[in-house]
Structure formats: structure tokens, C-alpha cells
Amino acid sequence: MQTYALRLHPNQDLKATLDNWAVDNAIEAACVLTCVGSLHQAVLRFADQDQSTTLDGKFEIVSLTGTLSRHGSHYHLSLADSQGSTVGGHLLAGCFIYTTAEIVLALLPNLSFRREIDSATGYKELVIKNIPE
């Protein structure tokens, strides 16, 4: 396993930056190890909802977890507001960095993550393929 550290700057889109990094670096399989930082806007899809929700304000990133590759990604984000109330959901484009996001990623060199429609769920789900050494 190799690790990479990224620092995002104000007004960068969290999801777009991670997805573009995976494409730009031809990443076949990686996961988020940790992320701390802040947002001034968040766009999440809550559990069992079809529509996204946009949250405006200052939020601390409590956690970011997920899988990514040049073939697609899937992230979940938890945030805390100025009162410490937390909210979390599926990360969507439009989550803009307020001050910083410090992210550590793990590259999984013997795997390839693909996204394919799963007939049982109707969604593009993770398909894991082994890459021979």
C-alpha cells in the first residue's frame, strides 16, 4: 500500500478534486484514510433520498470515507456546524473548501475498482478486480 497526502485550498470542490486526482494519476484503486478541514458549502444526499440537500454555512469536516479510482468514486461525509451538531450523507459535487482540507489516501496497487450497474440495486456499485503482479 502506498500513501498520498493532499491539501485542498479555499473554494476547491472536494469531490471534483479527488475524482480529478484519481483520473490525472491513473489510479485503479484507492481509499480515503483520513480527512480534516472545513467547508463553506456542502451538498449531500441523505439516506434513502433521491434529491440532494445543499447546506450553506461554515462546517468542520468530521470524517470523509470512501473508495476512488479513475473509473469512479463513492464517498460519505460527516460535518459539524458551529454548535457541534453533525450531519452526514453521500458526498456530491458542490462541497467547497472553506480554509483547508488535509486528506490522506491509500493506493491499493493490486486492485482495480470499477463501477457497474447492479441489477439488484439499480445503482452503479463497486466491482473489485485483482490485478496480477
N, C-alpha and C positions, 0 to 999 in steps of 0.2 A: 504494500500500500504506500502510495506517495501522498504527501500533503501539500496543499497550496493555501496561501493566505492572500486575501483580497481586502482592500479598503475602498469602500464606496464613499463618494463625496456628495455634498448637498445637491439636491434635485435630480440625482440619478434615480432611475427606475429600478427597484430591487430585482424584480423578476426578469425584466428585459436584460439587465446587466449580467445576471447569472446565466440566462439562456444564451446570450451572445458570447459569453466567455466559453461555454461548452462548444459552441459551433466554431468559434475562432481558433480554439485549441484542439479541435477534432477529438473531443472527449467521448469515449464509448460508454463509460460508466463511472459515476462519482456520486458521493453523498455529502450532505452538509453535516459537519461535525459540530460546529457552534457558530452563533452569530449574536453580536450585541450591537446596539446602535439605537437610532431613533428615526421616526418618520413624521412628516407633517401632513401626509395624506395616506390613507390605507384603503385598498379595495379588496374585499374578501367575499367569498361565497360561503355562507354558513351551511351547516349540515342539513341535508335534505331540502335545499332551496335551489330553485332554478335561476334566480336573479342574483346579481352581485349587490353588495352594500358598500357605499363609499363613506368613509369616516374622515372628517376634517378635524384637525387639532394636532397637538403635539403628543406623540406616543413613544414610549420606550419599547424596543424590541425585547421581549422576554425570551422568546425562542423562535428559531426557524429550523425546520427539519424537512428533509426531502431527498429525492433522487433526481439526477440530471444526466443528460447526455446530449450529444449533437442531434439525437433523434427525438428529443422531447424531455419534458420535466414534470415533476409533481411535487409541490411544496405546501406545507402548512405553516402558518404564522400565528404566534400569540403576542399580544400587545397589552401594555398597561398605560392607562391615562394618568393625569396629574393627581388623581385621588387613589391610584393603585388598583382601580377596577380593571379587570382583564377581560379580553375578548379574543377569540381565535377562530380561524377558519382556513379555507383554501385560498392561498395567495394568488392574486390576479395582477395583471399589468395595471399600473397606476399607483403603486406604492412608492412614494417619493421620499428619498432620504432627507432628513432634517439637518443633522450635523454630521453623522458618520454611520457607517455600518462596517463592522470588523468581522470578516467571515473566514472561517477555516473549512476547507473542503478536502475530502479524501478521494483520491483517484483509485479505482479498482481495476488494475491492469489486465486481469484475466477474464473480465466480463464485458458484455455489451448489453446495454439497456435499450430496448425498443418499446414503442407504444403501438398497440394494435387493438382494434375494436374487439371487445369481449362480448360474445352473443348473450351471455348471462346477465351482464350489467348494462350493455349498450354504450359503454364508455371506452375510450382508449385506455387500456390498462397495461401495466408493466409486463413485458416479456423479457426474461433473463436468458441470455445465451452465453455459453462458455467459449472463450477464445483460446485455442491451443497455444501453448508456449512455443 
